[in-house]
Every structure is written in C-alpha cells, then in structure tokens.
C-alpha cells in the first residue's frame, strides 16, 4: 500500500549520501534537419544547441541533491572538456564534487546523443556516439580514488555503488566500502550493469530486469527474485521492470509486485535507474522500511521517465505524486471493507 509521506522533505533534508561509481557526461547535441546530403544518404543537421548533463553515477548524485540531500559524488574524470563540464554541472546542481578525481591519464566517459527534427516537429534521437576510456585506471589513480571513496563513505548516512562497467569500482573497493557501511551501520545499495553477482553482501541491490536475467541465466520469473537476493547475500532486492513496475524481495517476506506509477508508456527511460537507486537509498537512510522505500522510489521513477533526456526528480514532484496516490489507496481500502 502506498502511504502519503507528508514529511518527505524533512526526512530527506541534509541526508549525506556518497555515490561511488562511473561518472558519465551525457551530452545532447540538438539540431534541425535541413536536407539529405548529396555525398551520402544521410541527413544534414544544422546545429542549434549542445548541453551536458550528469549521467551514470553522476545522475544519481544529481537526484540526491535535487531532493534536498547532500550528495558526495565520488569517481574519476579526465582533465578534458567533458570532465570540466560534468564537474561544473554537478556543482551547479548542488552536489559536492571535492571527491571527484581529475586525471590526465583518464578520458571522461561521454555519451553524445544527436537529437534532430524538422523545425515544425519534435526532435528525436538519430545517433549516439560514445567516448570511453580504453586504458583502465592506473595504480596511482586507483589508490587515489580508493582514498577519496573511503573518506566520503566515512562521513555519509548511506552509500551508493553505481557500476556502469567503466572501471571506477572493483571488487576490492566494494569490499572496503562494505566494511565502512557495516562499521557505521549505514545502508549500502548497489547496482551494476555487468557484474552485480560479484558485489555480495550489500544492504540492497536495484537491478533492472535485463541485469536480473543475466544473473540467473534464463528467462526471468517473479519467483526468481528471492533466489537472486539470496545469491547476492543482501537484505532486499528491488528489480525495476519498466512498464510492469517493480518486484521487491526482502528477508522473511513474500516477493511483492509494485505496479507502475503513471503511464506504462514512458517518454524516455534514460537514467531512470539512477533516480530509483538514489530515492530508494535516501528513503532507507531516512529510516523507512524496504517496502515503503521501494514505493517512494517507484513514484520517483514514474516521474522521471516522463521527461526527455537525462533528468532528475524534485521534492515538489515527488510529494505531489505521493499525495495524489493517497486518496486512491484510501478509496480502495474503503471499497474492500
């Protein structure tokens, strides 16, 4: 049952969350389709605007800041234009950037999406170009990042591990952060695109359906959620399933299906998982139980997928969504009686 959180702003205010992982620059190049080129059967797009937004772990940090929390972004960027833009954008959104390592030996992971359309129509994504660091982290960068991550975790109310496979987080770093979380008795929540099975023992994990299927190696059934949770040795597992809502598995409780909030046809799912893990973790840090935290995260995800591009959810939007659900739940309860 979704219950209204009238004090959501007070619960989230000032919560310190360390977000450790792969910082990504999500760049959007917007333009107007002019004509088809004579050189090749491709569109000629006249450039109108370029914007850079925090992506990956940086998007989770941005969401925490937008909800009134103190987010400590921990990761590595290059000493390049993308790294400077990403760090500046995070700072402008209110996230703390002092734990971001800038290295001349690293290239900032950058995803450039070309959005184009006629002057009278909406712009659609026609191309994505990914610039990735291909050399891994050197020994010095790895040690410096480890130091920054452990320091940030030691002053936080919760820890997020956001692994997109670009090398910022490895099993050794996860083990150190897990130890810090247990010593300080704070939640540590993990998501990993390719290696979730290697990160065992966290408070909770928030994979999407594809990531969950990769762990069990076959077509996913709801009953498998409990199997995955036990494999990951975590207290709760929250699986996001797009238009089919979420599945929550927690200790000594039956697997719960949480229906989608809002439209089952999203506008753009880019970064939705970052929003979910950010809100879920903040709710746990605020003392809410797994089910209530999952419900609130579900509302946040439902909001952000209706926005174009990499986006965040605000306190006002989240509070309004939770409040609008309360009358429907009360009415359903009265009808059942």
VEXNUDO-43854 format. One record per residue (C-alpha): x, y, z. Coordinates in steps of 0.05 Angstrom, whole numbers. Layout:
<zafi u="X" v="Y" w="Z"/>
...
END
This chain:
<zafi u="0" v="0" w="0"/>
<zafi u="26" v="69" w="-18"/>
<zafi u="22" v="116" w="41"/>
<zafi u="29" v="191" w="36"/>
<zafi u="95" v="218" w="62"/>
<zafi u="75" v="287" w="85"/>
<zafi u="144" v="298" w="116"/>
<zafi u="185" v="273" w="57"/>
<zafi u="223" v="339" w="53"/>
<zafi u="240" v="337" w="126"/>
<zafi u="262" v="264" w="122"/>
<zafi u="308" v="276" w="63"/>
<zafi u="336" v="344" w="83"/>
<zafi u="410" v="342" w="96"/>
<zafi u="420" v="267" w="87"/>
<zafi u="491" v="254" w="65"/>
<zafi u="498" v="201" w="12"/>
<zafi u="564" v="180" w="-20"/>
<zafi u="554" v="160" w="-93"/>
<zafi u="613" v="119" w="-116"/>
<zafi u="618" v="97" w="-188"/>
<zafi u="625" v="114" w="-261"/>
<zafi u="614" v="187" w="-274"/>
<zafi u="587" v="198" w="-345"/>
<zafi u="578" v="262" w="-385"/>
<zafi u="511" v="257" w="-421"/>
<zafi u="517" v="306" w="-478"/>
<zafi u="457" v="326" w="-521"/>
<zafi u="470" v="358" w="-589"/>
<zafi u="405" v="387" w="-615"/>
<zafi u="396" v="408" w="-687"/>
<zafi u="347" v="420" w="-744"/>
<zafi u="343" v="373" w="-803"/>
<zafi u="360" v="413" w="-865"/>
<zafi u="363" v="364" w="-922"/>
<zafi u="393" v="298" w="-945"/>
<zafi u="466" v="302" w="-963"/>
<zafi u="489" v="293" w="-1035"/>
<zafi u="552" v="259" w="-1011"/>
<zafi u="517" v="201" w="-978"/>
<zafi u="445" v="181" w="-959"/>
<zafi u="449" v="216" w="-892"/>
<zafi u="413" v="275" w="-860"/>
<zafi u="447" v="343" w="-855"/>
<zafi u="432" v="370" w="-786"/>
<zafi u="444" v="444" w="-771"/>
<zafi u="470" v="450" w="-700"/>
<zafi u="426" v="491" w="-653"/>
<zafi u="449" v="475" w="-582"/>
<zafi u="493" v="430" w="-541"/>
<zafi u="480" v="413" w="-468"/>
<zafi u="516" v="368" w="-419"/>
<zafi u="481" v="333" w="-361"/>
<zafi u="507" v="287" w="-306"/>
<zafi u="499" v="214" w="-325"/>
<zafi u="513" v="147" w="-293"/>
<zafi u="533" v="153" w="-221"/>
<zafi u="533" v="229" w="-230"/>
<zafi u="459" v="227" w="-246"/>
<zafi u="445" v="190" w="-180"/>
<zafi u="484" v="244" w="-144"/>
<zafi u="445" v="298" w="-180"/>
<zafi u="379" v="266" w="-160"/>
<zafi u="400" v="265" w="-87"/>
<zafi u="417" v="339" w="-90"/>
<zafi u="351" v="356" w="-123"/>
<zafi u="315" v="322" w="-66"/>
<zafi u="349" v="363" w="-12"/>
<zafi u="404" v="314" w="5"/>
<zafi u="479" v="326" w="9"/>
<zafi u="507" v="282" w="-46"/>
<zafi u="581" v="267" w="-48"/>
<zafi u="599" v="247" w="-119"/>
<zafi u="659" v="200" w="-120"/>
<zafi u="691" v="179" w="-185"/>
<zafi u="742" v="196" w="-238"/>
<zafi u="741" v="243" w="-297"/>
<zafi u="794" v="264" w="-346"/>
<zafi u="827" v="332" w="-349"/>
<zafi u="787" v="347" w="-411"/>
<zafi u="728" v="389" w="-433"/>
<zafi u="677" v="335" w="-416"/>
<zafi u="705" v="326" w="-347"/>
<zafi u="704" v="400" w="-332"/>
<zafi u="633" v="407" w="-358"/>
<zafi u="608" v="348" w="-319"/>
<zafi u="640" v="371" w="-254"/>
<zafi u="615" v="442" w="-263"/>
<zafi u="544" v="418" w="-278"/>
<zafi u="543" v="374" w="-216"/>
<zafi u="567" v="432" w="-173"/>
<zafi u="514" v="477" w="-203"/>
<zafi u="460" v="426" w="-185"/>
<zafi u="484" v="426" w="-112"/>
<zafi u="525" v="362" w="-109"/>
<zafi u="592" v="361" w="-74"/>
<zafi u="649" v="350" w="-123"/>
<zafi u="710" v="351" w="-78"/>
<zafi u="715" v="275" w="-82"/>
<zafi u="719" v="273" w="-158"/>
<zafi u="788" v="254" w="-182"/>
<zafi u="812" v="290" w="-245"/>
<zafi u="867" v="252" w="-280"/>
<zafi u="908" v="269" w="-342"/>
<zafi u="914" v="194" w="-354"/>
<zafi u="839" v="184" w="-360"/>
<zafi u="787" v="204" w="-412"/>
<zafi u="718" v="223" w="-387"/>
<zafi u="665" v="175" w="-409"/>
<zafi u="619" v="216" w="-454"/>
<zafi u="555" v="196" w="-489"/>
<zafi u="535" v="245" w="-543"/>
<zafi u="464" v="238" w="-567"/>
<zafi u="445" v="275" w="-632"/>
<zafi u="373" v="298" w="-629"/>
<zafi u="344" v="323" w="-694"/>
<zafi u="278" v="341" w="-726"/>
<zafi u="244" v="389" w="-773"/>
<zafi u="233" v="459" w="-748"/>
<zafi u="159" v="443" w="-740"/>
<zafi u="168" v="376" w="-705"/>
<zafi u="197" v="348" w="-641"/>
<zafi u="269" v="325" w="-642"/>
<zafi u="284" v="251" w="-639"/>
<zafi u="350" v="215" w="-625"/>
<zafi u="382" v="197" w="-691"/>
<zafi u="452" v="178" w="-668"/>
<zafi u="492" v="165" w="-605"/>
<zafi u="568" v="169" w="-602"/>
<zafi u="604" v="140" w="-541"/>
<zafi u="673" v="162" w="-520"/>
<zafi u="701" v="113" w="-468"/>
<zafi u="766" v="107" w="-431"/>
<zafi u="800" v="46" w="-461"/>
<zafi u="861" v="41" w="-416"/>
<zafi u="832" v="27" w="-347"/>
<zafi u="855" v="61" w="-284"/>
<zafi u="929" v="64" w="-268"/>
<zafi u="956" v="44" w="-200"/>
<zafi u="961" v="115" w="-174"/>
<zafi u="892" v="135" w="-198"/>
<zafi u="862" v="72" w="-167"/>
<zafi u="894" v="86" w="-100"/>
<zafi u="873" v="159" w="-100"/>
<zafi u="802" v="141" w="-118"/>
<zafi u="800" v="89" w="-63"/>
<zafi u="823" v="140" w="-13"/>
<zafi u="770" v="190" w="-35"/>
<zafi u="715" v="138" w="-34"/>
<zafi u="731" v="112" w="36"/>
<zafi u="735" v="183" w="63"/>
<zafi u="668" v="202" w="32"/>
<zafi u="635" v="138" w="57"/>
<zafi u="661" v="150" w="128"/>
<zafi u="621" v="216" w="132"/>
<zafi u="557" v="193" w="99"/>
<zafi u="489" v="168" w="121"/>
<zafi u="486" v="119" w="63"/>
<zafi u="530" v="93" w="6"/>
<zafi u="511" v="80" w="-67"/>
<zafi u="553" v="38" w="-113"/>
<zafi u="537" v="53" w="-186"/>
<zafi u="578" v="9" w="-233"/>
<zafi u="567" v="21" w="-307"/>
<zafi u="627" v="-22" w="-326"/>
<zafi u="676" v="35" w="-339"/>
<zafi u="725" v="15" w="-285"/>
<zafi u="714" v="62" w="-226"/>
<zafi u="691" v="7" w="-179"/>
<zafi u="723" v="-61" w="-170"/>
<zafi u="711" v="-117" w="-120"/>
<zafi u="767" v="-93" w="-74"/>
<zafi u="738" v="-23" w="-69"/>
<zafi u="669" v="-51" w="-58"/>
<zafi u="695" v="-94" w="-1"/>
<zafi u="726" v="-33" w="33"/>
<zafi u="662" v="8" w="27"/>
<zafi u="621" v="-51" w="52"/>
<zafi u="665" v="-54" w="113"/>
<zafi u="655" v="21" w="126"/>
<zafi u="580" v="13" w="118"/>
<zafi u="577" v="-44" w="168"/>
<zafi u="621" v="-9" w="218"/>
<zafi u="578" v="54" w="215"/>
<zafi u="512" v="15" w="209"/>
<zafi u="490" v="54" w="147"/>
<zafi u="456" v="25" w="85"/>
<zafi u="498" v="9" w="24"/>
<zafi u="459" v="-2" w="-41"/>
<zafi u="490" v="-28" w="-105"/>
<zafi u="474" v="-33" w="-178"/>
<zafi u="520" v="-60" w="-232"/>
<zafi u="507" v="-67" w="-306"/>
<zafi u="550" v="-128" w="-316"/>
<zafi u="579" v="-153" w="-250"/>
<zafi u="525" v="-150" w="-198"/>
<zafi u="538" v="-222" w="-176"/>
<zafi u="608" v="-201" w="-155"/>
<zafi u="583" v="-149" w="-106"/>
<zafi u="554" v="-190" w="-50"/>
<zafi u="533" v="-171" w="20"/>
<zafi u="504" v="-102" w="8"/>
<zafi u="441" v="-78" w="44"/>
<zafi u="403" v="-79" w="-22"/>
<zafi u="411" v="-82" w="-97"/>
<zafi u="370" v="-49" w="-151"/>
<zafi u="380" v="-85" w="-218"/>
<zafi u="335" v="-77" w="-278"/>
<zafi u="302" v="-137" w="-310"/>
<zafi u="358" v="-149" w="-360"/>
<zafi u="410" v="-148" w="-305"/>
<zafi u="369" v="-196" w="-263"/>
<zafi u="362" v="-244" w="-322"/>
<zafi u="438" v="-242" w="-333"/>
<zafi u="448" v="-268" w="-262"/>
<zafi u="402" v="-328" w="-267"/>
<zafi u="420" v="-342" w="-339"/>
<zafi u="349" v="-354" w="-365"/>
<zafi u="282" v="-321" w="-375"/>
<zafi u="262" v="-286" w="-311"/>
<zafi u="202" v="-305" w="-269"/>
<zafi u="180" v="-267" w="-207"/>
<zafi u="196" v="-326" w="-163"/>
<zafi u="269" v="-319" w="-182"/>
<zafi u="275" v="-253" w="-145"/>
<zafi u="284" v="-289" w="-79"/>
<zafi u="337" v="-335" w="-110"/>
<zafi u="376" v="-274" w="-135"/>
<zafi u="371" v="-239" w="-68"/>
<zafi u="400" v="-298" w="-32"/>
<zafi u="455" v="-305" w="-83"/>
<zafi u="474" v="-232" w="-73"/>
<zafi u="470" v="-241" w="3"/>
<zafi u="432" v="-176" w="10"/>
<zafi u="372" v="-160" w="54"/>
<zafi u="330" v="-133" w="-2"/>
<zafi u="328" v="-136" w="-78"/>
<zafi u="288" v="-85" w="-118"/>
<zafi u="281" v="-104" w="-192"/>
<zafi u="256" v="-50" w="-240"/>
<zafi u="214" v="-76" w="-298"/>
<zafi u="196" v="-15" w="-338"/>
<zafi u="122" v="-13" w="-354"/>
<zafi u="110" v="-73" w="-310"/>
<zafi u="130" v="-37" w="-246"/>
<zafi u="178" v="-67" w="-195"/>
<zafi u="190" v="-131" w="-156"/>
<zafi u="214" v="-128" w="-84"/>
<zafi u="245" v="-187" w="-48"/>
<zafi u="264" v="-179" w="24"/>
<zafi u="283" v="-224" w="82"/>
<zafi u="226" v="-265" w="112"/>
<zafi u="174" v="-232" w="67"/>
<zafi u="139" v="-257" w="4"/>
<zafi u="161" v="-226" w="-62"/>
<zafi u="119" v="-163" w="-74"/>
<zafi u="97" v="-136" w="-141"/>
<zafi u="94" v="-60" w="-142"/>
<zafi u="52" v="-34" w="-200"/>
<zafi u="78" v="21" w="-245"/>
<zafi u="61" v="93" w="-226"/>
<zafi u="33" v="136" w="-282"/>
<zafi u="36" v="117" w="-355"/>
<zafi u="62" v="48" w="-375"/>
<zafi u="89" v="81" w="-439"/>
<zafi u="150" v="122" w="-418"/>
<zafi u="175" v="182" w="-457"/>
<zafi u="248" v="168" w="-442"/>
<zafi u="278" v="116" w="-394"/>
<zafi u="348" v="146" w="-396"/>
<zafi u="375" v="149" w="-326"/>
<zafi u="312" v="123" w="-292"/>
<zafi u="352" v="70" w="-255"/>
<zafi u="396" v="125" w="-226"/>
<zafi u="335" v="161" w="-199"/>
<zafi u="308" v="97" w="-169"/>
<zafi u="372" v="78" w="-132"/>
<zafi u="380" v="150" w="-107"/>
<zafi u="310" v="155" w="-78"/>
<zafi u="309" v="83" w="-51"/>
<zafi u="374" v="95" w="-15"/>
<zafi u="353" v="162" w="13"/>
<zafi u="289" v="131" w="40"/>
<zafi u="328" v="76" w="74"/>
<zafi u="376" v="126" w="104"/>
<zafi u="315" v="164" w="130"/>
<zafi u="294" v="103" w="169"/>
<zafi u="239" v="77" w="124"/>
<zafi u="230" v="2" w="113"/>
<zafi u="246" v="-32" w="47"/>
<zafi u="174" v="-33" w="22"/>
<zafi u="160" v="40" w="36"/>
<zafi u="226" v="59" w="6"/>
<zafi u="210" v="19" w="-57"/>
<zafi u="142" v="52" w="-63"/>
<zafi u="172" v="121" w="-59"/>
<zafi u="227" v="103" w="-109"/>
<zafi u="173" v="75" w="-155"/>
<zafi u="138" v="143" w="-155"/>
<zafi u="204" v="178" w="-170"/>
<zafi u="218" v="131" w="-228"/>
<zafi u="148" v="142" w="-255"/>
<zafi u="160" v="217" w="-256"/>
<zafi u="229" v="217" w="-288"/>
<zafi u="211" v="171" w="-346"/>
<zafi u="161" v="222" w="-370"/>
<zafi u="217" v="273" w="-381"/>
<zafi u="261" v="275" w="-442"/>
<zafi u="335" v="262" w="-433"/>
<zafi u="375" v="252" w="-370"/>
<zafi u="332" v="282" w="-316"/>
<zafi u="322" v="288" w="-241"/>
<zafi u="260" v="289" w="-196"/>
<zafi u="245" v="346" w="-149"/>
<zafi u="217" v="345" w="-79"/>
<zafi u="154" v="380" w="-103"/>
<zafi u="142" v="330" w="-158"/>
<zafi u="153" v="271" w="-112"/>
<zafi u="110" v="298" w="-56"/>
<zafi u="54" v="313" w="-105"/>
<zafi u="56" v="244" w="-135"/>
<zafi u="54" v="211" w="-66"/>
<zafi u="-3" v="256" w="-44"/>
<zafi u="-44" v="241" w="-106"/>
<zafi u="-37" v="166" w="-94"/>
<zafi u="-62" v="170" w="-22"/>
<zafi u="-136" v="184" w="-39"/>
<zafi u="-137" v="126" w="-89"/>
<zafi u="-108" v="78" w="-37"/>
<zafi u="-158" v="101" w="16"/>
<zafi u="-216" v="92" w="-32"/>
<zafi u="-193" v="22" w="-50"/>
<zafi u="-187" v="4" w="24"/>
<zafi u="-257" v="30" w="38"/>
<zafi u="-285" v="-10" w="-20"/>
<zafi u="-252" v="-73" w="6"/>
<zafi u="-286" v="-63" w="73"/>
END
